[in-house]
Amino acid sequence: MSRLSRSTALIAIATLTLAACASAPPPPPPPGGSGAALRDWRGIVTSADRDRYARRDAAWSLALQQARRQTGSGDLRALGDLIDPGIRRAPVAPPPGDYRCRTVKLGSQGGEQGLGYVVYGWFACRIEQTPRGLKFSKLTGSQRPAGLLFPENDRQMILLGSLALADEPAANSYGQRPDRDLIAVLERIGDRRWRLVLPWPQAESNLDVIELVPA
């Protein structure tokens, strides 16, 4: 075979190979996040919420100082262990089901001009088992946080969630609306009694505590 014929043959083979590759279906995408990956909240959390979490002790300190020296709404003394930052018990994971919940706002982002605390009434919440793990949802009220609970240790779980307001649909878009994102620490503080601690909320207070008891 002449050099020209050999070159022509090689070009033809290369052309056929490229055509075959183009017509073949693309390889399947890599598998989605595994259960283990989804349980690592540090791989999901935003930088803003990571900072809130890192400064949670400062949020407790400032919020309690303000609550104790400024006027507020509700009975602060009756809250007991609910607002004791050192109370946490094992095991922490709450059973799925319906819960009664109430929010206590501590401290004021308005400084000395705002209320030092506000104790709200009881609303409806739920803990449910989903394919991605436990999910918390506040079902009633004008401010309704919701999000996934991630194991941290035997006394704490971490919630990454979003906040729905007024008549908005339930929040389920962590990381998509920074102004609604939230991070919270779930702790068990007694027999069938839990709290979610939200350091540095987006508005109003410096620390929110949501008490949870089975309905």
N, C-alpha and C positions, 0 to 999 in steps of 0.2 A: 504494500500500500504506500502511495506517495505521501510526502510530508503534508501536502495540501489536503489530501483525502483524510489523513489521520486527524488533522485539525478540525476539519468539517464534522467528522464523526464525534469528536470530543465535545464540540459545541452543541451538537444535537442531543447527546446524552445529558449534558448539563441543563439544557432547556427542558427536557422531559422530567428531570429530577425536580426542578423548580416548580414546574406545573403540578407535579404530584404533591409537593409540600403545600402549595397554595390551596389545593382542593381538599386536603385532609383536614378533618376537624381539629380545632385547637385543643391542646391538652386541658384537662379539667383544672379549675382553680384549686389552690391549696385549701385544705379543710378549714372551716370557720373556727372561731375561738373555741377551745375546749372548755370543759367545765372548770378545769384548774386555772386556766387563764382568766376566766370571768370572775373567779374568786379573788383575784389579786387587785384590790381596789386601787393600789398605788399606780397601776398601769393605766387607770381610767381617769383618776381625779384630775381636775384642772389645776393650774398653778395657783389660782386665787383661792380655791378651796383647800389646797394643800397648805397654804399660808394660814388660813383660818384655823385649820386643825392644829397646826404647830403652835398657835398662840391661844389655845383653848384655856389654859390655866390663867392667862392674863384676862381673858373674857370673864371667867368665873370671879376673879378677884375684883375687877372693876364693877361688874354688875351687882355683886353682893354689897359692896361698899355703897353704891348709889341707892340700892333698895333699902338699906338700913338707915340711911340718913335723909332720904327724900320722901315726900308723901307719895302714896300710891293708891291703888284701887283693889280692894279685897283684903283677906286676912293672911298676912305674910307669915305670922308666927305659927299658924295652924298647918303650914306646909311640911314642917318637920324634916324627915330624911330626904324628901323630894329635892330640897335645895342644899343638901350637904354634899359638896363635891367629892368627899372621900368615901361615900357609900357606894359599894358595888359588890355583887355576890356572884358566885358561880353555881350552876351553869347559867349562861346568859340567854341562850336562844329561846325565844317565846314560842309557844305552840300556835299553829295557825288557827284562826278563828276571828270572831267579832270582839271588839274591845270598846270600852268607854274611854275617852281621852279628853284631857283638858290641857290648855296651854297656859304657862306662866311666863310672862315677859319680865326680865330683870334688867335694871339699868336703863339708861336713856341716851340715845345718840344725840339728843339735844342738850346734853350736859345737865346743869342744875335747873334748867327751865322745864324739863320734862318730868313725867311721872317716874318715880323710882322703881315701880313694879306695877304689874296688872295681872290679876288672877281671873282667868276666864272660866265660864261654866263648862259643863260636860257636853261633848259631841260624840259622833260615831266614827270609829276607826276600824281598820281590818289588817290582819296579818294573813297573807296567803302564800301557799307553796306554788311556785311557778317553775318552768323548766330551767330558769336561770338562777333559782334560789328563792329565799324568802323575800317577800315584797310587803312594805308598809304603805298604807294609804289612809289618809284622813278623808272621810266621806262627806262630812257636813261642815258647815261654817263658811265664812267668807275667805279664809286663808287655808288652803288644803295642800299640804306637802305630801309627796309620794315618792317612793324610790326603792331600790334594791338594798338588801342588807348583806354585808360581806363579813365573814368571820375575821376577827382580829386576834382574840385570845379567849380564854375561858370565862372572862368577865366583861368583855366588850365586843360589840359588833359595830361596823361602820356603815352608815347609810349615805349613799349618794343619790340625790333626788332633785326634783324640781317643784316649784310652787305654782299652784293654780289659784287664781283670784276670782271672786264674785261668781259669775255664771259661766266661766270658762270650763272647757272639758278637763277631765282629769289630767294632771301633769305626768308626762312620761318621756321627757326629752332632755335628759341630763346632757350638758355640754353644748346644746344647741342655742340656748338663750342664757347667756351669762348673768343677766339681771334676775333670773329666776332660779339659778342653781343654788344648791345647798348641800352642806355636809353636816352629819350629826353622828353622835356616839350613842349607841343603845347600851343601857346598863340595867341589870336587875337589882332593885333596891329593897326587895322584900318578898314575902310569900305571894306569888301571883301578882307582882307589882313591878312595873318597868318604867324607865324614863328614856326619852330621846333628848339629848343635849345638843343644841344648835349654837355654836360659838359665832359671834359677829354676824347676825342676820343681815340681810340686805337693807332693812329699814327698821326704824322705831327703837328697838332695844339693843342691848349689847350681848345678851344671852337669852335664848328661849329654851324652856324646858317643857316637854310634852309628857304628861303622866299617862300611863296605860295600865288599865286593869280589865280583866276579862268581863265581857258584857253578861 
